[in-house]
């Protein structure tokens, strides 16, 4: 029987780009329903499985019950900040990639000061290409499978 090529998992169960067999799973946490739908649609255009949460409480329930390859979270939410999501996730997975998005560009200095190698920041408004490229790299998905090019920008 022919053997399948062995995948070399990186830290936190991620794979090098183009070496995934199973679909990547990403959780998107955003309290703006319009932006939540747009980000989910963008990620799904590359065959990434996307779960969405409109609140941090809902996100924490999903995180504790389902496995994700990356999380995209708004920094400021009415119920709980993205920083608390990061703290909760780091308790059980210190290397899970988390992308924080925020309209407050000053927050990037605070994120950078944390010195977390698996924590990334995108300032709103961000280009679809920037978000998609970052997520695809983090979860090991090639953008060649994208059905059509994304619109110019989301997050305004």
C-alpha positions, -999 to 999 in steps of 0.1 A, spaced: 0 0 0 15 34 -9 22 56 20 10 92 22 35 119 26 41 128 62 31 163 70 54 182 93 33 201 118 47 234 130 40 246 165 3 247 174 -6 222 147 -2 245 118 14 234 85 37 250 59 18 267 30 5 242 5 11 211 27 -23 209 44 -47 180 37 -76 191 59 -92 225 56 -79 252 78 -103 265 105 -104 301 116 -125 319 142 -135 355 135 -147 376 165 -162 409 155 -191 428 170 -199 447 137 -222 422 119 -214 437 85 -176 434 90 -180 400 104 -198 387 73 -173 404 50 -142 389 67 -159 354 68 -167 356 31 -132 367 23 -116 338 42 -141 313 28 -131 323 -8 -98 303 -2 -117 273 12 -109 281 48 -136 269 72 -148 299 92 -167 301 125 -180 335 136 -187 350 169 -204 384 175 -193 385 212 -163 375 232 -184 352 254 -196 333 223 -160 332 210 -147 317 243 -174 290 241 -163 281 206 -126 282 214 -131 258 243 -151 233 223 -136 235 188 -101 234 174 -89 264 154 -58 271 133 -60 309 139 -83 335 154 -91 369 141 -105 393 168 -115 429 171 -95 445 199 -123 465 214 -157 449 219 -185 460 242 -186 428 263 -149 420 265 -117 431 248 -97 411 223 -69 413 249 -89 391 272 -95 366 244 -57 365 239 -52 359 276 -78 331 276 -64 314 245 -28 315 258 -38 295 289 -43 264 267 -24 272 235 5 296 237 13 293 200 -21 296 183 -19 325 158 -42 354 168 -47 384 145 -60 415 164 -78 441 142 -85 476 155 -93 511 143 -70 524 170 -35 523 153 -19 533 186 -28 498 199 -1 483 177 26 496 201 9 478 230 5 446 210 42 447 199 53 453 235 37 420 245 64 401 226 41 373 216 55 356 184 20 343 175 2 377 180 -4 399 149 -20 433 144 -39 448 115 -51 484 117 -86 492 103 -92 500 75 -70 472 62 -68 458 27 -85 425 20 -52 414 4 -32 421 36 -57 402 58 -60 373 34 -22 370 28 -15 370 66 -42 344 74 -33 321 45 4 322 56 -5 315 92 -27 285 85 -8 271 56 -33 277 28 -24 287 -7 -43 316 -22 -43 299 -56 -75 282 -46 -92 316 -42 -123 317 -64 -122 354 -73 -100 383 -62 -112 401 -31 -126 437 -32 -101 464 -25 -107 470 13 -128 462 42 -129 473 78 -138 510 73 
